[in-house]
Amino acid sequence: MIHFMVPGDPVPKGRPRFTRSGRAYTPKRTADYERKVRQCFKGSGAEPFPEGTPLRMVIDINLA
């Protein structure tokens, strides 16, 4: 079992945006928060899971 904390307010996943040429991209706010979660996971000392590994995730959100 792995436990780690992401400080700050949670950020909902933003819908993909599209350029004028039709290329999809992830909104900056979403990409920044995903990067923060990834850094907190890596900072916990946990090893990445092999691709295709089934996971069960429990997320507790505490808003003060």
PDB file of N, H, CA, C and O in Angstrom:
ATOM      1  N   MET A   1       0.842  -1.163   0.000  1.00  0.00           N
ATOM      2  CA  MET A   1       0.000   0.000   0.000  1.00  0.00           C
ATOM      3  C   MET A   1       0.899   1.242   0.000  1.00  0.00           C
ATOM      4  O   MET A   1       1.928   1.272   0.675  1.00  0.00           O
ATOM      5  N   ILE A   2       0.510   2.231  -0.742  1.00  0.00           N
ATOM      6  H   ILE A   2      -0.326   2.206  -1.290  1.00  0.00           H
ATOM      7  CA  ILE A   2       1.268   3.471  -0.861  1.00  0.00           C
ATOM      8  C   ILE A   2       0.387   4.622  -0.395  1.00  0.00           C
ATOM      9  O   ILE A   2      -0.775   4.728  -0.788  1.00  0.00           O
ATOM     10  N   HIS A   3       0.951   5.477   0.443  1.00  0.00           N
ATOM     11  H   HIS A   3       1.895   5.390   0.762  1.00  0.00           H
ATOM     12  CA  HIS A   3       0.251   6.678   0.890  1.00  0.00           C
ATOM     13  C   HIS A   3       1.106   7.880   0.528  1.00  0.00           C
ATOM     14  O   HIS A   3       2.316   7.878   0.750  1.00  0.00           O
ATOM     15  N   PHE A   4       0.472   8.911  -0.033  1.00  0.00           N
ATOM     16  H   PHE A   4      -0.511   8.912  -0.214  1.00  0.00           H
ATOM     17  CA  PHE A   4       1.172  10.169  -0.232  1.00  0.00           C
ATOM     18  C   PHE A   4       0.151  11.292  -0.237  1.00  0.00           C
ATOM     19  O   PHE A   4      -1.034  11.064  -0.484  1.00  0.00           O
ATOM     20  N   MET A   5       0.608  12.494   0.034  1.00  0.00           N
ATOM     21  H   MET A   5       1.570  12.678   0.235  1.00  0.00           H
ATOM     22  CA  MET A   5      -0.273  13.649   0.154  1.00  0.00           C
ATOM     23  C   MET A   5       0.102  14.689  -0.885  1.00  0.00           C
ATOM     24  O   MET A   5       1.282  14.917  -1.154  1.00  0.00           O
ATOM     25  N   VAL A   6      -0.911  15.319  -1.466  1.00  0.00           N
ATOM     26  H   VAL A   6      -1.869  15.134  -1.248  1.00  0.00           H
ATOM     27  CA  VAL A   6      -0.698  16.407  -2.413  1.00  0.00           C
ATOM     28  C   VAL A   6      -1.216  17.670  -1.732  1.00  0.00           C
ATOM     29  O   VAL A   6      -2.430  17.837  -1.609  1.00  0.00           O
ATOM     30  N   PRO A   7      -0.334  18.564  -1.288  1.00  0.00           N
ATOM     31  CA  PRO A   7      -0.794  19.760  -0.590  1.00  0.00           C
ATOM     32  C   PRO A   7      -1.522  20.725  -1.523  1.00  0.00           C
ATOM     33  O   PRO A   7      -1.283  20.743  -2.730  1.00  0.00           O
ATOM     34  N   GLY A   8      -2.404  21.518  -0.948  1.00  0.00           N
ATOM     35  H   GLY A   8      -2.599  21.504   0.033  1.00  0.00           H
ATOM     36  CA  GLY A   8      -3.137  22.512  -1.722  1.00  0.00           C
ATOM     37  C   GLY A   8      -4.516  22.028  -2.097  1.00  0.00           C
ATOM     38  O   GLY A   8      -4.909  20.911  -1.758  1.00  0.00           O
ATOM     39  N   ASP A   9      -5.248  22.867  -2.795  1.00  0.00           N
ATOM     40  H   ASP A   9      -4.929  23.774  -3.070  1.00  0.00           H
ATOM     41  CA  ASP A   9      -6.603  22.537  -3.230  1.00  0.00           C
ATOM     42  C   ASP A   9      -6.566  21.589  -4.424  1.00  0.00           C
ATOM     43  O   ASP A   9      -5.717  21.731  -5.304  1.00  0.00           O
ATOM     44  N   PRO A  10      -7.487  20.616  -4.459  1.00  0.00           N
ATOM     45  CA  PRO A  10      -7.545  19.718  -5.617  1.00  0.00           C
ATOM     46  C   PRO A  10      -7.993  20.480  -6.868  1.00  0.00           C
ATOM     47  O   PRO A  10      -8.749  21.448  -6.784  1.00  0.00           O
ATOM     48  N   VAL A  11      -7.520  20.034  -8.008  1.00  0.00           N
ATOM     49  H   VAL A  11      -6.905  19.248  -8.077  1.00  0.00           H
ATOM     50  CA  VAL A  11      -7.872  20.662  -9.295  1.00  0.00           C
ATOM     51  C   VAL A  11      -8.566  19.621 -10.152  1.00  0.00           C
ATOM     52  O   VAL A  11      -7.994  18.566 -10.426  1.00  0.00           O
ATOM     53  N   PRO A  12      -9.800  19.902 -10.584  1.00  0.00           N
ATOM     54  CA  PRO A  12     -10.496  18.921 -11.430  1.00  0.00           C
ATOM     55  C   PRO A  12      -9.836  18.799 -12.799  1.00  0.00           C
ATOM     56  O   PRO A  12      -9.209  19.737 -13.292  1.00  0.00           O
ATOM     57  N   LYS A  13      -9.989  17.635 -13.393  1.00  0.00           N
ATOM     58  H   LYS A  13     -10.499  16.873 -12.993  1.00  0.00           H
ATOM     59  CA  LYS A  13      -9.430  17.380 -14.725  1.00  0.00           C
ATOM     60  C   LYS A  13     -10.167  18.252 -15.742  1.00  0.00           C
ATOM     61  O   LYS A  13     -11.388  18.167 -15.874  1.00  0.00           O
ATOM     62  N   GLY A  14      -9.422  19.083 -16.451  1.00  0.00           N
ATOM     63  H   GLY A  14      -8.430  19.152 -16.344  1.00  0.00           H
ATOM     64  CA  GLY A  14     -10.015  19.957 -17.459  1.00  0.00           C
ATOM     65  C   GLY A  14     -10.268  19.219 -18.764  1.00  0.00           C
ATOM     66  O   GLY A  14      -9.570  18.262 -19.098  1.00  0.00           O
ATOM     67  N   ARG A  15     -11.263  19.672 -19.488  1.00  0.00           N
ATOM     68  H   ARG A  15     -11.831  20.450 -19.217  1.00  0.00           H
ATOM     69  CA  ARG A  15     -11.549  19.080 -20.795  1.00  0.00           C
ATOM     70  C   ARG A  15     -10.440  19.438 -21.770  1.00  0.00           C
ATOM     71  O   ARG A  15      -9.834  20.504 -21.657  1.00  0.00           O
ATOM     72  N   PRO A  16     -10.168  18.555 -22.730  1.00  0.00           N
ATOM     73  CA  PRO A  16      -9.132  18.892 -23.708  1.00  0.00           C
ATOM     74  C   PRO A  16      -9.524  20.146 -24.502  1.00  0.00           C
ATOM     75  O   PRO A  16     -10.700  20.386 -24.776  1.00  0.00           O
ATOM     76  N   ARG A  17      -8.546  20.904 -24.848  1.00  0.00           N
ATOM     77  H   ARG A  17      -7.591  20.709 -24.625  1.00  0.00           H
ATOM     78  CA  ARG A  17      -8.742  22.098 -25.677  1.00  0.00           C
ATOM     79  C   ARG A  17      -8.178  21.803 -27.061  1.00  0.00           C
ATOM     80  O   ARG A  17      -7.387  20.877 -27.240  1.00  0.00           O
ATOM     81  N   PHE A  18      -8.595  22.597 -28.028  1.00  0.00           N
ATOM     82  H   PHE A  18      -9.238  23.349 -27.883  1.00  0.00           H
ATOM     83  CA  PHE A  18      -8.168  22.368 -29.406  1.00  0.00           C
ATOM     84  C   PHE A  18      -7.612  23.641 -30.009  1.00  0.00           C
ATOM     85  O   PHE A  18      -8.134  24.733 -29.785  1.00  0.00           O
ATOM     86  N   THR A  19      -6.533  23.481 -30.786  1.00  0.00           N
ATOM     87  H   THR A  19      -6.109  22.594 -30.967  1.00  0.00           H
ATOM     88  CA  THR A  19      -5.956  24.615 -31.503  1.00  0.00           C
ATOM     89  C   THR A  19      -6.808  24.877 -32.739  1.00  0.00           C
ATOM     90  O   THR A  19      -7.714  24.105 -33.054  1.00  0.00           O
ATOM     91  N   ARG A  20      -6.517  25.951 -33.422  1.00  0.00           N
ATOM     92  H   ARG A  20      -5.782  26.578 -33.166  1.00  0.00           H
ATOM     93  CA  ARG A  20      -7.261  26.270 -34.651  1.00  0.00           C
ATOM     94  C   ARG A  20      -7.082  25.197 -35.719  1.00  0.00           C
ATOM     95  O   ARG A  20      -7.952  24.988 -36.565  1.00  0.00           O
ATOM     96  N   SER A  21      -5.922  24.514 -35.662  1.00  0.00           N
ATOM     97  H   SER A  21      -5.216  24.683 -34.974  1.00  0.00           H
ATOM     98  CA  SER A  21      -5.673  23.463 -36.650  1.00  0.00           C
ATOM     99  C   SER A  21      -6.304  22.124 -36.243  1.00  0.00           C
ATOM    100  O   SER A  21      -6.218  21.143 -36.981  1.00  0.00           O
ATOM    101  N   GLY A  22      -6.953  22.091 -35.040  1.00  0.00           N
ATOM    102  H   GLY A  22      -7.023  22.888 -34.440  1.00  0.00           H
ATOM    103  CA  GLY A  22      -7.653  20.881 -34.621  1.00  0.00           C
ATOM    104  C   GLY A  22      -6.860  19.963 -33.701  1.00  0.00           C
ATOM    105  O   GLY A  22      -7.344  18.895 -33.327  1.00  0.00           O
ATOM    106  N   ARG A  23      -5.658  20.363 -33.334  1.00  0.00           N
ATOM    107  H   ARG A  23      -5.265  21.231 -33.638  1.00  0.00           H
ATOM    108  CA  ARG A  23      -4.837  19.534 -32.441  1.00  0.00           C
ATOM    109  C   ARG A  23      -5.301  19.702 -30.992  1.00  0.00           C
ATOM    110  O   ARG A  23      -5.499  20.823 -30.523  1.00  0.00           O
ATOM    111  N   ALA A  24      -5.471  18.583 -30.290  1.00  0.00           N
ATOM    112  H   ALA A  24      -5.310  17.672 -30.671  1.00  0.00           H
ATOM    113  CA  ALA A  24      -5.921  18.615 -28.900  1.00  0.00           C
ATOM    114  C   ALA A  24      -4.744  18.803 -27.950  1.00  0.00           C
ATOM    115  O   ALA A  24      -3.644  18.315 -28.204  1.00  0.00           O
ATOM    116  N   TYR A  25      -4.989  19.519 -26.847  1.00  0.00           N
ATOM    117  H   TYR A  25      -5.883  19.916 -26.640  1.00  0.00           H
ATOM    118  CA  TYR A  25      -3.963  19.660 -25.808  1.00  0.00           C
ATOM    119  C   TYR A  25      -4.640  19.758 -24.452  1.00  0.00           C
ATOM    120  O   TYR A  25      -5.820  20.094 -24.358  1.00  0.00           O
ATOM    121  N   THR A  26      -3.878  19.460 -23.397  1.00  0.00           N
ATOM    122  H   THR A  26      -2.919  19.187 -23.474  1.00  0.00           H
ATOM    123  CA  THR A  26      -4.379  19.517 -22.029  1.00  0.00           C
ATOM    124  C   THR A  26      -4.219  20.941 -21.508  1.00  0.00           C
ATOM    125  O   THR A  26      -3.159  21.543 -21.681  1.00  0.00           O
ATOM    126  N   PRO A  27      -5.259  21.492 -20.868  1.00  0.00           N
ATOM    127  CA  PRO A  27      -5.148  22.849 -20.319  1.00  0.00           C
ATOM    128  C   PRO A  27      -3.982  22.946 -19.321  1.00  0.00           C
ATOM    129  O   PRO A  27      -3.678  21.978 -18.624  1.00  0.00           O
ATOM    130  N   LYS A  28      -3.339  24.108 -19.258  1.00  0.00           N
ATOM    131  H   LYS A  28      -3.586  24.894 -19.825  1.00  0.00           H
ATOM    132  CA  LYS A  28      -2.162  24.319 -18.412  1.00  0.00           C
ATOM    133  C   LYS A  28      -2.446  24.006 -16.947  1.00  0.00           C
ATOM    134  O   LYS A  28      -1.629  23.359 -16.291  1.00  0.00           O
ATOM    135  N   ARG A  29      -3.568  24.443 -16.430  1.00  0.00           N
ATOM    136  H   ARG A  29      -4.232  24.968 -16.963  1.00  0.00           H
ATOM    137  CA  ARG A  29      -3.891  24.216 -15.021  1.00  0.00           C
ATOM    138  C   ARG A  29      -3.944  22.720 -14.709  1.00  0.00           C
ATOM    139  O   ARG A  29      -3.432  22.280 -13.679  1.00  0.00           O
ATOM    140  N   THR A  30      -4.558  21.945 -15.590  1.00  0.00           N
ATOM    141  H   THR A  30      -4.974  22.302 -16.427  1.00  0.00           H
ATOM    142  CA  THR A  30      -4.632  20.494 -15.415  1.00  0.00           C
ATOM    143  C   THR A  30      -3.243  19.873 -15.504  1.00  0.00           C
ATOM    144  O   THR A  30      -2.875  19.053 -14.664  1.00  0.00           O
ATOM    145  N   ALA A  31      -2.475  20.257 -16.510  1.00  0.00           N
ATOM    146  H   ALA A  31      -2.774  20.924 -17.193  1.00  0.00           H
ATOM    147  CA  ALA A  31      -1.128  19.699 -16.699  1.00  0.00           C
ATOM    148  C   ALA A  31      -0.239  20.014 -15.499  1.00  0.00           C
ATOM    149  O   ALA A  31       0.536  19.163 -15.063  1.00  0.00           O
ATOM    150  N   ASP A  32      -0.345  21.233 -14.961  1.00  0.00           N
ATOM    151  H   ASP A  32      -0.974  21.925 -15.315  1.00  0.00           H
ATOM    152  CA  ASP A  32       0.458  21.620 -13.796  1.00  0.00           C
ATOM    153  C   ASP A  32       0.095  20.761 -12.587  1.00  0.00           C
ATOM    154  O   ASP A  32       0.984  20.314 -11.861  1.00  0.00           O
ATOM    155  N   TYR A  33      -1.196  20.524 -12.361  1.00  0.00           N
ATOM    156  H   TYR A  33      -1.918  20.887 -12.951  1.00  0.00           H
ATOM    157  CA  TYR A  33      -1.609  19.731 -11.208  1.00  0.00           C
ATOM    158  C   TYR A  33      -1.219  18.262 -11.384  1.00  0.00           C
ATOM    159  O   TYR A  33      -0.801  17.619 -10.422  1.00  0.00           O
ATOM    160  N   GLU A  34      -1.350  17.733 -12.582  1.00  0.00           N
ATOM    161  H   GLU A  34      -1.690  18.256 -13.363  1.00  0.00           H
ATOM    162  CA  GLU A  34      -0.922  16.349 -12.841  1.00  0.00           C
ATOM    163  C   GLU A  34       0.572  16.198 -12.552  1.00  0.00           C
ATOM    164  O   GLU A  34       1.001  15.185 -12.000  1.00  0.00           O
ATOM    165  N   ARG A  35       1.356  17.199 -12.923  1.00  0.00           N
ATOM    166  H   ARG A  35       1.008  18.022 -13.372  1.00  0.00           H
ATOM    167  CA  ARG A  35       2.792  17.196 -12.654  1.00  0.00           C
ATOM    168  C   ARG A  35       3.048  17.209 -11.143  1.00  0.00           C
ATOM    169  O   ARG A  35       3.931  16.508 -10.648  1.00  0.00           O
ATOM    170  N   LYS A  36       2.268  18.011 -10.421  1.00  0.00           N
ATOM    171  H   LYS A  36       1.551  18.580 -10.822  1.00  0.00           H
ATOM    172  CA  LYS A  36       2.414  18.094  -8.958  1.00  0.00           C
ATOM    173  C   LYS A  36       2.099  16.749  -8.299  1.00  0.00           C
ATOM    174  O   LYS A  36       2.818  16.319  -7.397  1.00  0.00           O
ATOM    175  N   VAL A  37       1.026  16.081  -8.746  1.00  0.00           N
ATOM    176  H   VAL A  37       0.443  16.431  -9.479  1.00  0.00           H
ATOM    177  CA  VAL A  37       0.663  14.763  -8.198  1.00  0.00           C
ATOM    178  C   VAL A  37       1.778  13.766  -8.474  1.00  0.00           C
ATOM    179  O   VAL A  37       2.147  12.986  -7.596  1.00  0.00           O
ATOM    180  N   ARG A  38       2.314  13.787  -9.684  1.00  0.00           N
ATOM    181  H   ARG A  38       2.014  14.420 -10.398  1.00  0.00           H
ATOM    182  CA  ARG A  38       3.401  12.875 -10.068  1.00  0.00           C
ATOM    183  C   ARG A  38       4.630  13.117  -9.183  1.00  0.00           C
ATOM    184  O   ARG A  38       5.269  12.163  -8.740  1.00  0.00           O
ATOM    185  N   GLN A  39       4.965  14.391  -8.924  1.00  0.00           N
ATOM    186  H   GLN A  39       4.446  15.166  -9.284  1.00  0.00           H
ATOM    187  CA  GLN A  39       6.112  14.709  -8.075  1.00  0.00           C
ATOM    188  C   GLN A  39       5.887  14.227  -6.642  1.00  0.00           C
ATOM    189  O   GLN A  39       6.814  13.718  -6.012  1.00  0.00           O
ATOM    190  N   CYS A  40       4.668  14.381  -6.120  1.00  0.00           N
ATOM    191  H   CYS A  40       3.915  14.795  -6.632  1.00  0.00           H
ATOM    192  CA  CYS A  40       4.366  13.930  -4.757  1.00  0.00           C
ATOM    193  C   CYS A  40       4.450  12.403  -4.672  1.00  0.00           C
ATOM    194  O   CYS A  40       4.931  11.866  -3.674  1.00  0.00           O
ATOM    195  N   PHE A  41       3.989  11.709  -5.702  1.00  0.00           N
ATOM    196  H   PHE A  41       3.598  12.145  -6.512  1.00  0.00           H
ATOM    197  CA  PHE A  41       4.095  10.254  -5.735  1.00  0.00           C
ATOM    198  C   PHE A  41       5.560   9.828  -5.712  1.00  0.00           C
ATOM    199  O   PHE A  41       5.953   8.967  -4.926  1.00  0.00           O
ATOM    200  N   LYS A  42       6.361  10.437  -6.579  1.00  0.00           N
ATOM    201  H   LYS A  42       6.042  11.137  -7.218  1.00  0.00           H
ATOM    202  CA  LYS A  42       7.783  10.089  -6.644  1.00  0.00           C
ATOM    203  C   LYS A  42       8.490  10.437  -5.337  1.00  0.00           C
ATOM    204  O   LYS A  42       9.393   9.718  -4.908  1.00  0.00           O
ATOM    205  N   GLY A  43       8.080  11.543  -4.699  1.00  0.00           N
ATOM    206  H   GLY A  43       7.346  12.127  -5.047  1.00  0.00           H
ATOM    207  CA  GLY A  43       8.666  11.962  -3.435  1.00  0.00           C
ATOM    208  C   GLY A  43       8.345  11.020  -2.284  1.00  0.00           C
ATOM    209  O   GLY A  43       9.017  11.045  -1.253  1.00  0.00           O
ATOM    210  N   SER A  44       7.324  10.190  -2.453  1.00  0.00           N
ATOM    211  H   SER A  44       6.778  10.169  -3.290  1.00  0.00           H
ATOM    212  CA  SER A  44       6.944   9.245  -1.395  1.00  0.00           C
ATOM    213  C   SER A  44       7.895   8.056  -1.353  1.00  0.00           C
ATOM    214  O   SER A  44       7.854   7.259  -0.415  1.00  0.00           O
ATOM    215  N   GLY A  45       8.756   7.934  -2.369  1.00  0.00           N
ATOM    216  H   GLY A  45       8.790   8.581  -3.130  1.00  0.00           H
ATOM    217  CA  GLY A  45       9.691   6.817  -2.427  1.00  0.00           C
ATOM    218  C   GLY A  45       9.098   5.581  -3.079  1.00  0.00           C
ATOM    219  O   GLY A  45       9.765   4.550  -3.165  1.00  0.00           O
ATOM    220  N   ALA A  46       7.864   5.665  -3.535  1.00  0.00           N
ATOM    221  H   ALA A  46       7.322   6.502  -3.465  1.00  0.00           H
ATOM    222  CA  ALA A  46       7.207   4.520  -4.175  1.00  0.00           C
ATOM    223  C   ALA A  46       7.778   4.298  -5.571  1.00  0.00           C
ATOM    224  O   ALA A  46       8.182   5.243  -6.250  1.00  0.00           O
ATOM    225  N   GLU A  47       7.803   3.066  -5.975  1.00  0.00           N
ATOM    226  H   GLU A  47       7.475   2.299  -5.424  1.00  0.00           H
ATOM    227  CA  GLU A  47       8.255   2.704  -7.321  1.00  0.00           C
ATOM    228  C   GLU A  47       7.065   2.727  -8.279  1.00  0.00           C
ATOM    229  O   GLU A  47       5.961   2.350  -7.886  1.00  0.00           O
ATOM    230  N   PRO A  48       7.260   3.157  -9.517  1.00  0.00           N
ATOM    231  CA  PRO A  48       6.172   3.109 -10.499  1.00  0.00           C
ATOM    232  C   PRO A  48       5.709   1.674 -10.730  1.00  0.00           C
ATOM    233  O   PRO A  48       6.491   0.730 -10.615  1.00  0.00           O
ATOM    234  N   PHE A  49       4.445   1.527 -11.054  1.00  0.00           N
ATOM    235  H   PHE A  49       3.810   2.293 -11.147  1.00  0.00           H
ATOM    236  CA  PHE A  49       3.878   0.213 -11.339  1.00  0.00           C
ATOM    237  C   PHE A  49       4.133  -0.143 -12.798  1.00  0.00           C
ATOM    238  O   PHE A  49       4.125   0.737 -13.659  1.00  0.00           O
ATOM    239  N   PRO A  50       4.359  -1.429 -13.086  1.00  0.00           N
ATOM    240  CA  PRO A  50       4.492  -1.833 -14.486  1.00  0.00           C
ATOM    241  C   PRO A  50       3.202  -1.514 -15.247  1.00  0.00           C
ATOM    242  O   PRO A  50       2.105  -1.629 -14.699  1.00  0.00           O
ATOM    243  N   GLU A  51       3.341  -1.121 -16.491  1.00  0.00           N
ATOM    244  H   GLU A  51       4.232  -1.028 -16.936  1.00  0.00           H
ATOM    245  CA  GLU A  51       2.174  -0.805 -17.299  1.00  0.00           C
ATOM    246  C   GLU A  51       1.244  -2.010 -17.370  1.00  0.00           C
ATOM    247  O   GLU A  51       1.697  -3.144 -17.527  1.00  0.00           O
ATOM    248  N   GLY A  52      -0.051  -1.760 -17.256  1.00  0.00           N
ATOM    249  H   GLY A  52      -0.418  -0.839 -17.129  1.00  0.00           H
ATOM    250  CA  GLY A  52      -1.048  -2.823 -17.310  1.00  0.00           C
ATOM    251  C   GLY A  52      -1.372  -3.411 -15.954  1.00  0.00           C
ATOM    252  O   GLY A  52      -2.216  -4.301 -15.857  1.00  0.00           O
ATOM    253  N   THR A  53      -0.713  -2.930 -14.888  1.00  0.00           N
ATOM    254  H   THR A  53      -0.027  -2.206 -14.966  1.00  0.00           H
ATOM    255  CA  THR A  53      -0.990  -3.431 -13.547  1.00  0.00           C
ATOM    256  C   THR A  53      -2.334  -2.892 -13.063  1.00  0.00           C
ATOM    257  O   THR A  53      -2.531  -1.677 -13.041  1.00  0.00           O
ATOM    258  N   PRO A  54      -3.263  -3.768 -12.673  1.00  0.00           N
ATOM    259  CA  PRO A  54      -4.533  -3.271 -12.142  1.00  0.00           C
ATOM    260  C   PRO A  54      -4.315  -2.619 -10.774  1.00  0.00           C
ATOM    261  O   PRO A  54      -3.563  -3.135  -9.946  1.00  0.00           O
ATOM    262  N   LEU A  55      -4.967  -1.500 -10.548  1.00  0.00           N
ATOM    263  H   LEU A  55      -5.578  -1.081 -11.220  1.00  0.00           H
ATOM    264  CA  LEU A  55      -4.808  -0.764  -9.299  1.00  0.00           C
ATOM    265  C   LEU A  55      -6.164  -0.485  -8.668  1.00  0.00           C
ATOM    266  O   LEU A  55      -7.178  -0.373  -9.357  1.00  0.00           O
ATOM    267  N   ARG A  56      -6.160  -0.378  -7.354  1.00  0.00           N
ATOM    268  H   ARG A  56      -5.336  -0.469  -6.795  1.00  0.00           H
ATOM    269  CA  ARG A  56      -7.337   0.092  -6.622  1.00  0.00           C
ATOM    270  C   ARG A  56      -6.882   1.353  -5.909  1.00  0.00           C
ATOM    271  O   ARG A  56      -5.869   1.349  -5.210  1.00  0.00           O
ATOM    272  N   MET A  57      -7.636   2.435  -6.090  1.00  0.00           N
ATOM    273  H   MET A  57      -8.459   2.438  -6.659  1.00  0.00           H
ATOM    274  CA  MET A  57      -7.213   3.704  -5.545  1.00  0.00           C
ATOM    275  C   MET A  57      -8.305   4.263  -4.640  1.00  0.00           C
ATOM    276  O   MET A  57      -9.483   4.254  -4.995  1.00  0.00           O
ATOM    277  N   VAL A  58      -7.903   4.747  -3.473  1.00  0.00           N
ATOM    278  H   VAL A  58      -6.946   4.754  -3.184  1.00  0.00           H
ATOM    279  CA  VAL A  58      -8.809   5.424  -2.561  1.00  0.00           C
ATOM    280  C   VAL A  58      -8.277   6.829  -2.390  1.00  0.00           C
ATOM    281  O   VAL A  58      -7.112   7.020  -2.042  1.00  0.00           O
ATOM    282  N   ILE A  59      -9.121   7.810  -2.632  1.00  0.00           N
ATOM    283  H   ILE A  59     -10.068   7.656  -2.914  1.00  0.00           H
ATOM    284  CA  ILE A  59      -8.700   9.210  -2.551  1.00  0.00           C
ATOM    285  C   ILE A  59      -9.514   9.890  -1.454  1.00  0.00           C
ATOM    286  O   ILE A  59     -10.744   9.902  -1.498  1.00  0.00           O
ATOM    287  N   ASP A  60      -8.826  10.448  -0.483  1.00  0.00           N
ATOM    288  H   ASP A  60      -7.827  10.438  -0.447  1.00  0.00           H
ATOM    289  CA  ASP A  60      -9.458  11.239   0.567  1.00  0.00           C
ATOM    290  C   ASP A  60      -9.129  12.696   0.328  1.00  0.00           C
ATOM    291  O   ASP A  60      -7.957  13.057   0.214  1.00  0.00           O
ATOM    292  N   ILE A  61     -10.142  13.536   0.250  1.00  0.00           N
ATOM    293  H   ILE A  61     -11.093  13.243   0.342  1.00  0.00           H
ATOM    294  CA  ILE A  61      -9.942  14.960   0.038  1.00  0.00           C
ATOM    295  C   ILE A  61     -10.454  15.675   1.279  1.00  0.00           C
ATOM    296  O   ILE A  61     -11.619  15.543   1.655  1.00  0.00           O
ATOM    297  N   ASN A  62      -9.566  16.431   1.906  1.00  0.00           N
ATOM    298  H   ASN A  62      -8.620  16.538   1.600  1.00  0.00           H
ATOM    299  CA  ASN A  62      -9.919  17.207   3.101  1.00  0.00           C
ATOM    300  C   ASN A  62      -9.846  18.676   2.769  1.00  0.00           C
ATOM    301  O   ASN A  62      -8.761  19.219   2.558  1.00  0.00           O
ATOM    302  N   LEU A  63     -10.993  19.320   2.720  1.00  0.00           N
ATOM    303  H   LEU A  63     -11.874  18.879   2.891  1.00  0.00           H
ATOM    304  CA  LEU A  63     -11.028  20.748   2.454  1.00  0.00           C
ATOM    305  C   LEU A  63     -11.212  21.479   3.772  1.00  0.00           C
ATOM    306  O   LEU A  63     -12.139  21.193   4.531  1.00  0.00           O
ATOM    307  N   ALA A  64     -10.341  22.406   4.032  1.00  0.00           N
ATOM    308  H   ALA A  64      -9.589  22.639   3.415  1.00  0.00           H
ATOM    309  CA  ALA A  64     -10.413  23.148   5.298  1.00  0.00           C
ATOM    310  C   ALA A  64     -11.177  24.427   5.118  1.00  0.00           C
ATOM    311  O   ALA A  64     -11.343  25.187   6.072  1.00  0.00           O
TER     312      ALA A  64
END
